[in-house]
Amino acid sequence: ADLTVAKLGEDKFFVVATDTMHRHVEAMIKKRIRSQNAFAICTDVSGAFAQINIQGPRARELLAKVTSVDMGNEAFPFRTAKDIDIGYSRALCVRITYVGELGYEL
C-alpha cells in the first residue's frame, strides 16, 4: 500500500494511506497488533484531518512565505516530520515526495 509513517514520539506514530487503501492498511495494522499480542492501539482518524500536498521545485519557497519555521535542507531534511505554524494555525508537516521533486505533506 502507498503510505507514509511518521514517528511523532517514542511510542506514537501517524500513518497516512491513500484514500483507496486506508481501510486495508487499518485492517492490516490491527491484524498485526493482535497476532503479536502487542500493547498498541490503532485508530482511524481520517474524518478529523485533511491533507494538503505541496510538491515541486518551489514548494519550499511557498511554505517559507507562510511559516516562521526554517524549511531549509539542514533544518528540515528529507523524511522529517514536525509541527509547523501556518499563519495562526499549526500543522504536521512531513517532508516527503512521491513525484521525484521537493515535497511536503501537511
C-alpha angles and dihedrals in degrees: 000000000000105000146141123221117199121190105220098174143348091292104009126094134176116209121195118191131177116272091249094052106034096098090049092049092048091051091047093051093046091048091051092049090053095045092051095043085231123175095235141117126217116196128179106227096168093123092056098054142052126202129218121187120206109192135167142059094300097046093106091048091053094048092045088062093058104035137057091214118107104247094185123129096258096045096040109025125182113292093021117143122193143136115267133183118246108186105307094339137080126227137178106245121196119188101220136127138204097177099062095252136086110302148167135195116211 
